[in-house]
Amino acid sequence: MHQTALHDWHAAHGGRMVDFAGWEMPIQYTSIIEEHQAVRQAAGLFDIAHMGRLKFTGPDACALLDRLLTNDVTQLEAGQVRYSLVCNASGGILDDVLVYRFDDCYRLVVNASNREKIVEWISAHTGDADAVMSDETVGSCMMALQGPEALGQLQPLTEIGLSAMKYFSVAESSVCGVPAIVSRTGYTGEDGFEVTVEGSAGLTVWESLIDAGGDIGLRPCGLGARDTLRLEAAMPLYGHELDESTDPLTAGLAFGVKLSAGDFIGKAALLEVQKTPPDRRRIGLTLEGRRIAREGASIFDGERPAGTVTSGTFSPTLNRPIAMGYVTADKAAPGTALEIGQRGKRLQAEIVPLPFYARSRR
Amino acid sequence: MDPSELKYARTHEWVRPDGDIATVGISDFAVKELTDLVYIDLPAVGTKVEQGETLGEVESVKAVSDLYAPVAGEVIEVNESLPDDLQLLSDDPFGQGWMVKLRLADGQSLDHLMDYAAYQKHCAEA
């Protein structure tokens, strides 16, 4: 089992450690709901060093990534970040990723659960391209500082002018005096930053943020809160909303697919998908009562099966259960009343527009 | 309620016997393990349960867990205020967070339950 550079800190500070994609990670320190609220109201700090970090150099790095990713890599300028999918030839999603362009290289951040698969996929498709991929995951440390106070908490530790950074931009500079990659990105629906440093410097940066943030309510947050936060923000999670039998258009991720740009693996299949409306759609549900609809639960329209829940939780912000799932296209309109089978009972649910939560932008 | 005077099941329910009536709840250890409770389902008064049978469910953000009857008997009272105020479970699991009162089935003994010291050891090994 892999451990991040922050493993011992988590264990010493009440982190409940669980196996996540082969990494020993904290699911929570005190309470998922309290950690969730800290991110919505102040700031939360997440160890995300389990995420896969791949670096691409060489003259063909751009062309290689452009052929592997559904988004248009050729249009990326240094300092920009894009969301993209990696698809197989039939348009099925192999992973969802962020691609970062730097002056002299590109980087991908991939899901921990898919890292080995994606490394193999890329290696198998590199061919004679003059590009080198290096897996930087194990030697580096990545953390996410998220919430309305994130900028104010990170700014004293770095020379980067954070308020001038656009959302989905990236800069190379230093944090706490050590070389760092800082991007204005996240997986919580809040403003925030993700910071990558050498593994040996991870603890210094982490503790600096924790020590300075206590007064404003900054808390360390585990994967439990990361999941409830991304679900409120309606961000898909690989293995739940996304898998190899789902294409990006059905998943509602057309913004990460550029069918008008150059060729990429899966493009021909996605052009076919585009011709006929998908027979199912990714939707959001709110539930009556307080019971949570769990992944895998069946969704019913009366007695007729209408779909499946892919993620469900209790939304601390809405103070009620929420879920995402796929339903047949004829039952996907907001306001549609449906039922969810859960442990032998029927839960009453209604389709609502996504996201469940959107921060107010100043 | 003094937790050291209660009896415990391996599945983390506590029992407070009083004649042929047993008050049942779940331990502070169980509440802390579950955390972020959102829902509890308790049986109706009059329900008869065998020892080890499902008595209800408690749901947290993470998962659903069954509650098991630590003894056989008939439900004669349920804590009606609990479903609307799960904070009682976190604040006072051995007192105001009680769940049900059972009239013990004929011949039901409590010998299979652990005392507090044995239960603490059980939790430490969990």
Interface residues (C-beta under 8 A of the other chain):
Chain A: I27 Q28 T30 S31 I32 I33 G224 T228 G289 R290 R291 I292 R294 T313 F314 P321 R343
Chain B: T35 D36 V38 Y39 E57 E59 V61 K62 V64
